Amino acid sequence: MFRVWPFPPNPGTSPDASPALCAGSSHLGGMRPNPQQKWRPLWGPTEVTEKARGSKIIMALDVPCARAQELVRSSSDLISHYKIGPVLWFEWGAACLAFFRDCGAKLMIDFKFHDIPNTVKESIGALMRSPGSEAIWAVTLHSSGGYTMLKNAVMERDRHAAGSRPKLLGVTVLTSLEERDLYRIGINRAVPAQVKKLAMLAQDAGLDGVVASGHEIGTVRKACGEDFEIFVPGVRLQANPQKDLDQKRVMTPAQALREGASYVIAGRDLYGAENVRDQINVMIGAMGLGRR
């Protein structure tokens, strides 16, 4: 078996330069391994694990069109999932779908549909008929729109070929809301209880998962099981709700994975960084600390 030993690179070389390759057996070349040194197999799980963690990151692109294209082109070898909403759609329009399709990206359409059942049904149909819709991987709806609205969306989605059906995700309680905010809109229930209620409703209607803050992952898992997907927004490398502008229920990516998140969604924490690629790699590394 061959092993790669983490010798430091030669002076003047890149830190990413390939480490020295040596024989793992002590009687081949007379080299004995140092038990204090970490090693990884040449064809081992390290790269696969990092790619798997990267595949759990969804970058929110609440940015102008030109910036979104730049971000996707510079990061698509590290992550493959992106989220867009009204900010980008209003500027770029449905033409953005072809761009994401041609880049091989998986797109989460975060429109949070919340209307009468027929309007939502027709909206899902129109979205799936749009040129470039092959890129659409997930679509969000407000669970509070009710069972009939959610069920109609599922029925419309299921009319299309199995290979082109996006995930439908029920938005539970926005990360910008706390219990007192719920009270002001007439909901006399604690946030976890409201999230549980809406998650169970979404599951009953046939949705694939929900969008919920990291603080309610355990609640949703217990109520809806391990196969129900949980997309967690409000992810910060340094979660500090006191300093956050508008998201109150935030969590680090490591914490979210440890709690059982299916995917984590990060926006400003990634695209606001001076070096986006470095920031993505930092997040991938941080997620490794949170694996269950």
C-alpha positions as CSV (number, residue, x, y, z in Angstrom):
1,M,0.0,0.0,0.0
2,F,1.2,3.5,-0.8
3,R,0.8,6.3,1.6
4,V,1.1,10.0,1.3
5,W,3.1,11.6,4.2
6,P,2.4,15.2,5.1
7,F,5.9,16.5,4.7
8,P,6.0,20.3,4.5
9,P,6.5,21.7,1.0
10,N,9.9,22.8,-0.1
11,P,10.7,26.5,0.4
12,G,9.1,28.6,-2.3
13,T,6.5,26.1,-3.3
14,S,2.8,26.4,-2.8
15,P,1.3,25.0,0.4
16,D,-1.0,23.0,-2.0
17,A,1.9,21.3,-3.6
18,S,1.7,17.5,-3.6
19,P,3.5,16.0,-0.6
20,A,6.3,13.5,-1.1
21,L,5.3,10.0,-2.0
22,C,7.0,7.1,-0.3
23,A,6.5,3.4,0.2
24,G,4.5,2.6,3.3
25,S,6.4,-0.6,4.1
26,S,9.5,-0.3,6.2
27,H,11.4,-2.8,4.1
28,L,10.8,-0.8,0.9
29,G,13.3,2.0,1.0
30,G,14.1,1.5,4.6
31,M,11.7,4.2,5.8
32,R,9.8,3.7,9.0
33,P,6.6,5.7,9.7
34,N,6.6,8.2,12.5
35,P,3.5,7.4,14.7
36,Q,3.2,11.1,15.5
37,Q,2.6,11.9,11.9
38,K,-0.8,11.8,10.4
39,W,-1.1,10.1,7.0
40,R,-3.8,9.6,4.4
41,P,-4.1,7.0,1.7
42,L,-3.3,8.1,-1.8
43,W,-6.8,6.9,-2.8
44,G,-8.5,7.5,0.5
45,P,-11.6,9.1,1.9
46,T,-10.1,12.6,2.5
47,E,-11.0,14.1,-0.8
48,V,-14.3,12.3,-1.0
49,T,-15.2,13.5,2.4
50,E,-14.4,17.1,1.6
51,K,-16.5,16.9,-1.6
52,A,-19.3,15.4,0.4
53,R,-19.2,18.3,2.9
54,G,-19.1,20.8,0.0
55,S,-22.1,19.2,-1.5
56,K,-24.1,20.1,1.6
57,I,-23.5,23.8,1.2
58,I,-26.0,25.9,-0.6
59,M,-24.7,29.4,-1.5
60,A,-27.5,32.1,-1.4
61,L,-27.0,34.5,-4.3
62,D,-28.8,37.7,-3.2
63,V,-26.5,39.7,-5.4
64,P,-26.7,41.5,-8.8
65,C,-26.6,39.4,-11.9
66,A,-22.9,40.0,-12.9
67,R,-21.8,39.2,-9.4
68,A,-23.8,36.0,-9.3
69,Q,-22.2,34.8,-12.5
70,E,-18.8,35.6,-11.2
71,L,-19.5,33.7,-7.9
72,V,-20.8,30.6,-9.7
73,R,-17.9,30.4,-12.1
74,S,-15.3,30.8,-9.4
75,S,-16.9,28.3,-6.9
76,S,-18.6,25.6,-9.0
77,D,-15.7,23.2,-8.5
78,L,-16.1,23.4,-4.7
79,I,-19.9,23.5,-4.4
80,S,-22.7,22.7,-6.8
81,H,-25.9,24.1,-5.0
82,Y,-27.0,27.7,-5.2
83,K,-30.1,29.5,-4.0
84,I,-31.8,32.4,-5.7
85,G,-34.8,34.5,-4.8
86,P,-36.5,37.7,-5.8
87,V,-33.3,39.8,-5.6
88,L,-31.6,38.1,-8.4
89,W,-34.8,37.0,-10.3
90,F,-36.1,40.5,-10.6
91,E,-32.9,41.7,-12.3
92,W,-32.1,38.7,-14.4
93,G,-35.4,37.0,-14.9
94,A,-36.0,33.4,-16.1
95,A,-33.0,33.7,-18.4
96,C,-30.9,32.8,-15.3
97,L,-32.1,29.2,-15.4
98,A,-30.2,28.5,-18.7
99,F,-27.0,29.9,-17.1
100,F,-27.2,27.6,-14.1
101,R,-28.1,24.7,-16.3
102,D,-25.1,25.2,-18.5
103,C,-22.9,25.5,-15.5
104,G,-24.1,22.2,-14.2
105,A,-25.4,23.8,-11.0
106,K,-28.3,22.7,-8.9
107,L,-30.6,25.6,-8.2
108,M,-32.9,26.2,-5.2
109,I,-35.7,28.6,-6.2
110,D,-36.5,30.4,-2.9
111,F,-39.8,32.2,-3.8
112,K,-41.6,31.0,-0.7
113,F,-44.9,30.6,-2.6
114,H,-47.9,31.5,-0.4
115,D,-51.1,32.1,-2.2
116,I,-54.4,30.4,-3.0
117,P,-53.9,26.8,-4.1
118,N,-54.6,27.3,-7.8
119,T,-52.2,30.2,-8.1
120,V,-49.4,28.3,-6.4
121,K,-50.2,25.2,-8.6
122,E,-50.0,27.3,-11.8
123,S,-46.8,29.0,-10.6
124,I,-45.1,25.7,-10.1
125,G,-46.2,24.5,-13.5
126,A,-45.0,27.7,-15.2
127,L,-41.6,27.5,-13.4
128,M,-41.1,23.9,-14.5
129,R,-41.9,24.8,-18.1
130,S,-39.4,27.6,-18.2
131,P,-36.3,27.2,-20.5
132,G,-33.4,25.9,-18.4
133,S,-35.7,24.5,-15.7
134,E,-33.5,21.3,-15.7
135,A,-31.3,23.3,-13.3
136,I,-34.1,23.6,-10.7
137,W,-33.4,21.2,-7.9
138,A,-35.6,22.6,-5.1
139,V,-38.5,25.1,-4.7
140,T,-39.8,26.6,-1.5
141,L,-43.3,27.2,-0.3
142,H,-44.6,28.6,2.9
143,S,-46.0,25.8,4.9
144,S,-48.5,28.2,6.5
145,G,-50.2,28.4,3.1
146,G,-52.1,25.3,4.2
147,Y,-52.5,21.7,3.4
148,T,-54.5,22.2,0.1
149,M,-52.0,24.7,-1.2
150,L,-49.1,22.4,-0.5
151,K,-50.8,19.3,-1.8
152,N,-51.7,21.1,-5.1
153,A,-48.1,22.1,-5.5
154,V,-47.0,18.4,-5.1
155,M,-49.6,17.2,-7.6
156,E,-48.5,19.7,-10.2
157,R,-44.8,18.8,-9.6
158,D,-45.6,15.1,-9.9
159,R,-47.2,15.6,-13.3
160,H,-43.7,16.1,-14.8
161,A,-41.2,13.4,-15.6
162,A,-39.6,11.8,-12.6
163,G,-36.1,12.9,-13.5
164,S,-37.1,16.6,-13.7
165,R,-39.1,16.9,-10.5
166,P,-37.5,19.3,-8.0
167,K,-37.7,18.9,-4.3
168,L,-40.5,20.9,-2.6
169,L,-39.6,22.4,0.7
170,G,-42.0,23.9,3.3
171,V,-40.7,27.1,4.9
172,T,-41.6,26.8,8.6
173,V,-40.7,29.9,10.7
174,L,-38.3,32.5,9.3
175,T,-35.0,32.8,11.1
176,S,-35.7,36.5,11.6
177,L,-38.6,35.7,13.9
178,E,-38.7,34.9,17.6
179,E,-41.6,33.9,19.9
180,R,-42.7,37.5,20.5
181,D,-42.8,38.1,16.7
182,L,-45.1,35.1,16.4
183,Y,-47.3,36.5,19.2
184,R,-47.7,39.8,17.3
185,I,-49.1,38.0,14.3
186,G,-51.5,36.0,16.3
187,I,-49.6,32.7,16.9
188,N,-49.7,31.8,20.6
189,R,-47.1,29.0,20.3
190,A,-43.4,28.7,21.0
191,V,-41.1,28.7,17.9
192,P,-40.2,25.0,18.2
193,A,-43.8,24.0,18.6
194,Q,-44.8,26.1,15.5
195,V,-41.9,24.7,13.5
196,K,-43.0,21.1,14.4
197,K,-46.6,21.8,13.5
198,L,-45.7,23.2,10.1
199,A,-43.1,20.5,9.4
200,M,-45.6,17.7,10.1
201,L,-48.2,19.5,7.8
202,A,-45.6,19.7,5.0
203,Q,-44.8,16.0,5.4
204,D,-48.5,15.1,5.4
205,A,-48.9,17.0,2.1
206,G,-46.1,15.1,0.5
207,L,-43.3,17.6,0.5
208,D,-39.7,16.4,0.6
209,G,-38.5,18.5,3.5
210,V,-38.6,21.8,5.2
211,V,-36.6,25.0,5.7
212,A,-36.0,25.5,9.5
213,S,-33.3,27.1,11.7
214,G,-30.7,24.9,13.2
215,H,-32.3,25.3,16.6
216,E,-35.3,23.2,15.6
217,I,-33.5,20.4,13.8
218,G,-33.9,18.0,16.7
219,T,-37.6,18.8,17.0
220,V,-38.2,18.2,13.2
221,R,-36.2,15.0,13.2
222,K,-38.1,13.6,16.2
223,A,-41.5,14.5,14.6
224,C,-40.8,13.6,10.9
225,G,-38.0,11.0,10.9
226,E,-34.5,10.7,9.5
227,D,-35.5,10.7,5.8
228,F,-37.3,14.0,5.9
229,E,-34.8,16.7,4.7
230,I,-34.0,19.8,6.7
231,F,-32.5,22.8,5.0
232,V,-30.9,25.2,7.5
233,P,-30.5,28.9,6.7
234,G,-28.9,31.4,8.9
235,V,-25.6,29.6,8.9
236,R,-22.6,31.6,10.1
237,L,-19.0,30.6,10.7
238,Q,-19.3,32.7,13.9
239,A,-22.9,32.7,14.9
240,N,-23.8,35.7,17.0
241,P,-27.4,36.7,16.8
242,Q,-26.7,39.9,18.8
243,K,-24.6,41.2,16.0
244,D,-26.7,39.9,13.1
245,L,-28.7,42.4,11.2
246,D,-31.9,40.4,10.7
247,Q,-31.5,36.7,11.5
248,K,-32.1,35.9,15.1
249,R,-31.9,32.1,15.1
250,V,-28.5,31.4,13.7
251,M,-26.0,28.5,14.0
252,T,-22.5,27.5,12.9
253,P,-22.2,24.9,10.1
254,A,-20.5,22.4,12.4
255,Q,-23.4,22.7,14.9
256,A,-26.0,22.3,12.2
257,L,-24.4,19.1,10.8
258,R,-24.0,17.7,14.3
259,E,-27.7,18.3,14.9
260,G,-28.7,16.5,11.7
261,A,-29.1,19.2,9.0
262,S,-29.4,17.8,5.4
263,Y,-28.0,21.0,3.9
264,V,-26.8,24.4,5.2
265,I,-27.5,27.7,3.4
266,A,-25.0,30.5,3.6
267,G,-25.1,33.8,1.8
268,R,-23.4,36.9,3.1
269,D,-20.9,34.8,5.1
270,L,-19.6,33.5,1.8
271,Y,-20.1,36.1,-0.9
272,G,-19.3,38.9,1.4
273,A,-15.8,37.5,2.1
274,E,-12.7,39.1,0.5
275,N,-11.8,35.7,-1.0
276,V,-14.9,33.6,-1.6
277,R,-13.0,30.4,-2.4
278,D,-11.0,30.6,0.8
279,Q,-14.1,31.2,2.8
280,I,-15.9,28.2,1.2
281,N,-12.9,26.0,2.1
282,V,-12.9,27.3,5.6
283,M,-16.6,26.4,5.9
284,I,-16.0,22.9,4.4
285,G,-13.3,22.4,7.0
286,A,-15.5,23.7,9.8
287,M,-18.3,21.3,8.7
288,G,-15.8,18.4,9.1
289,L,-15.8,19.1,12.8
290,G,-19.5,18.8,13.0
291,R,-20.1,15.4,11.3
292,R,-22.5,13.1,13.2
